[in-house]
Structures are given as C-alpha cells and as structure tokens.
Amino acid sequence: MTTFLAAFGLFLAFEGALYGLAPEVAKKAAAAMIGTPSERLRSMGLAVMAVGVAVLFLAGR
C-alpha cells in the first residue's frame, strides 16, 4: 500500500507541475488528443499503464 501511495503522490506532483508550470502545453496536448482515434488512445494508455506497473514492480523489489 505504501508503494501505491508513493506512486500516486508522484503522479499528482507531475500532473500538477504540468498544469501549474506549462498550462499552454497542457491545453495543446488536450486539443491534440481530440483528433486522435479512440483505439490509438486506448492502445497508448494501456502500454503506458503496463510500463508503469512494471516500474512499480521493479522498484518494490
């Protein structure tokens, strides 16, 4: 559970940094996603999620 909370806190810190330090970049990224097909977004999201889980697994060892 500690690893999960640490990972979630890190996620929030990076997400907050994006919107806090570069809001225009965040807006452009969101606008670019609107034109991206749902299947591609789903594939990319699942791939990133798998990498994240693998990193958490390796970090917890």
Rosetta constraint file for C-alpha pairs under 8 A:
AtomPair CA 1 CA 5 HARMONIC 6.29 0.50
AtomPair CA 2 CA 6 HARMONIC 6.14 0.50
AtomPair CA 3 CA 7 HARMONIC 6.07 0.50
AtomPair CA 3 CA 56 HARMONIC 7.51 0.50
AtomPair CA 3 CA 60 HARMONIC 7.06 0.50
AtomPair CA 4 CA 8 HARMONIC 6.06 0.50
AtomPair CA 5 CA 9 HARMONIC 6.02 0.50
AtomPair CA 6 CA 10 HARMONIC 6.17 0.50
AtomPair CA 7 CA 11 HARMONIC 6.14 0.50
AtomPair CA 7 CA 56 HARMONIC 7.68 0.50
AtomPair CA 8 CA 12 HARMONIC 6.22 0.50
AtomPair CA 9 CA 13 HARMONIC 6.18 0.50
AtomPair CA 10 CA 14 HARMONIC 6.26 0.50
AtomPair CA 11 CA 15 HARMONIC 6.04 0.50
AtomPair CA 12 CA 16 HARMONIC 5.84 0.50
AtomPair CA 13 CA 17 HARMONIC 6.03 0.50
AtomPair CA 14 CA 18 HARMONIC 6.28 0.50
AtomPair CA 15 CA 19 HARMONIC 6.62 0.50
AtomPair CA 16 CA 20 HARMONIC 5.76 0.50
AtomPair CA 17 CA 21 HARMONIC 5.51 0.50
AtomPair CA 17 CA 22 HARMONIC 7.57 0.50
AtomPair CA 18 CA 22 HARMONIC 5.40 0.50
AtomPair CA 18 CA 23 HARMONIC 6.59 0.50
AtomPair CA 18 CA 25 HARMONIC 7.79 0.50
AtomPair CA 18 CA 26 HARMONIC 6.60 0.50
AtomPair CA 19 CA 23 HARMONIC 4.58 0.50
AtomPair CA 19 CA 26 HARMONIC 6.22 0.50
AtomPair CA 22 CA 26 HARMONIC 6.58 0.50
AtomPair CA 23 CA 27 HARMONIC 6.26 0.50
AtomPair CA 24 CA 28 HARMONIC 6.22 0.50
AtomPair CA 25 CA 29 HARMONIC 6.13 0.50
AtomPair CA 26 CA 30 HARMONIC 6.18 0.50
AtomPair CA 27 CA 31 HARMONIC 6.13 0.50
AtomPair CA 28 CA 32 HARMONIC 6.11 0.50
AtomPair CA 29 CA 33 HARMONIC 6.33 0.50
AtomPair CA 30 CA 34 HARMONIC 6.70 0.50
AtomPair CA 31 CA 35 HARMONIC 7.42 0.50
AtomPair CA 32 CA 36 HARMONIC 6.87 0.50
AtomPair CA 33 CA 41 HARMONIC 7.82 0.50
AtomPair CA 36 CA 40 HARMONIC 6.85 0.50
AtomPair CA 36 CA 41 HARMONIC 6.81 0.50
AtomPair CA 37 CA 41 HARMONIC 6.51 0.50
AtomPair CA 38 CA 42 HARMONIC 6.04 0.50
AtomPair CA 39 CA 43 HARMONIC 6.11 0.50
AtomPair CA 40 CA 44 HARMONIC 6.08 0.50
AtomPair CA 41 CA 45 HARMONIC 5.93 0.50
AtomPair CA 42 CA 46 HARMONIC 6.10 0.50
AtomPair CA 43 CA 47 HARMONIC 6.14 0.50
AtomPair CA 44 CA 48 HARMONIC 6.15 0.50
AtomPair CA 45 CA 49 HARMONIC 6.02 0.50
AtomPair CA 46 CA 50 HARMONIC 6.11 0.50
AtomPair CA 47 CA 51 HARMONIC 6.33 0.50
AtomPair CA 48 CA 52 HARMONIC 6.13 0.50
AtomPair CA 49 CA 53 HARMONIC 6.18 0.50
AtomPair CA 50 CA 54 HARMONIC 6.15 0.50
AtomPair CA 51 CA 55 HARMONIC 6.15 0.50
AtomPair CA 52 CA 56 HARMONIC 6.20 0.50
AtomPair CA 53 CA 57 HARMONIC 6.07 0.50
AtomPair CA 54 CA 58 HARMONIC 6.16 0.50
AtomPair CA 55 CA 59 HARMONIC 5.98 0.50
AtomPair CA 56 CA 60 HARMONIC 6.07 0.50
AtomPair CA 57 CA 61 HARMONIC 6.61 0.50
